[in-house]
Amino acid sequence: MNLNIQDSFNKELPADSIRDKSRRQVTEACFSYVTPREPSNPQVLHVAADLASSLGLLDQDLESDMFRSVVSGAAVLPGTAPYSMCYGGHQFGHWAGQLGDGRAINLAELVHDNQRWALQLKGAGETTYSRTADGLAVLRSSVREHLCSEAMFYLGVPTTRSLALSLTGDEVLRDMLYNGNSAYEKGAVVCRVAPSFVRFGNFEIFASRGDTVRLKELADYTVRHFFPEIKLTGKEAYIELFKTVVDRTLDMIMHWQRVGFVHGVMNTDNMSILGLTIDFGPYGWLEGYDPNWTPNTTDKQHRRYRYGNQPAIGLWNLSKLASALYPLVEERQAFEDVLEDYKSQYVNSYKKMMMSKLGLVEQVKGDDQLIESLNEILVVSETDMTIFFRRLSSMVKNDNIGDAMNKINDAFYKPDDIVDSVLEKWHAWMKLYLSRIQDNASSDQERSALMNAVNPKYVLRNYMAQLAIDAADNGDYSLISELYELLKKPYDEQMEADKWFAKRPEWARHKVGCSMLSCSS
């Protein structure tokens, strides 16, 4: 492999002076050197070939022993020095102190076509930051992360990527639901890719320790490599950095809301400084539309990270980043102004997003009510979000209410329950919508095309991922490849794959892995 390796994080920022993997508090350092644990019998199950090409890898590279060894943790690239990052974070609203890359090892950075990429293994063994854990990952969580990372990219959602999924040949002990029922599972590794894996928590840890020197070094490094558009210096540069991160974070979350994605664990250590979706653990897509739904069993009681609360949590997390950057600026009002602007930006972004999902180009009087009443009625009846908006694009201006209701009928989980007052509410909303599209200057074809460009037909429903996991557990990896290819074109009709354009099966409603998941999932 002829990769253009240009490491920067571990060349320009301070390293931990201790070179072993002993668990400890790491101070005055941005990272600790570690090496992946050598797997006993590595096997690459799937490679994202398009992403590989973006990294400068050729087809023959993907078949090489070196590639297979690097992405599975069996070997490191010559001349590189793998490491794990030191960071802290707020978890479920509480400061958790030092966290760090407990099961992630950064291999190297490379540059191709003027784009910087960092390669990182998840599940390749213990690090300085593993605390009481083993730093390993299992097949089920790795399949979910690999497929979801790529699915999000093709949905147009800002995200980290996944280059390869590998088995290690080792058994890993896990208690999937934290209920005392531990069992051995197949070990696996995901090779993740992003321009950078720096998180809000990287800044928080130094601010929490009053280490302004390292905080400034990290902020300057981040601006220098990943925000070249910032030409200001000093305090103004850090304020502009914060503004840019706020904008990118809001953009990412609005994409989550658009496609019905729920991250499940929006701790500050899981927030990318680049506004990328990172750490695919107990995520999920809305099946029945429910703003109060969270896929995370750990969050079941308080539902802090529920779908409808993601924009507010984004703001909360950004306020913690503001507190971390404050020592570099010492002007509270500057940060407060940016955070206040997030609120107004969210209102405008949400309206724009919903208008596009409804196929409406210019907002007119009554559209706010149209959107609000739709959110209310979607909850009253268990309605599949993905199918509903995709079917809505088939409405035409001369439809009557009966025609329109027939077109969305398969979006309801219990169509026979759409009667009486619920049916009346649906008729009332559909009457408003039909009237609105009749007044719309766009043709039916133009509106349908607009809607189908933002409302995906295919998303990675949890039951689909679980089917791929179950098959992989039995040595059949074909469904991983099938779903990967399907999800590369989520907005296309793909009639040959229409079986995946369907509501969650009833057997999956409460099945482990198909409804709620733990942070171990």
Beta strands, then each sheet from edge to edge (+ up, - down):
strand 1: 31-33
strand 2: 43-47
strand 3: 83-85
strand 4: 88-91
strand 5: 94-98
strand 6: 104-112
strand 7: 115-122
strand 8: 137-138
strand 9: 161-174
strand 10: 183-194
strand 11: 261-262
strand 12: 284-285
sheet 1: 1+ 3-
sheet 2: 2+ 9- 10+ 7- 6+
sheet 3: 2+ 9- 10+ 8-
sheet 4: 4+ 5-
sheet 5: 11+ 12-
end
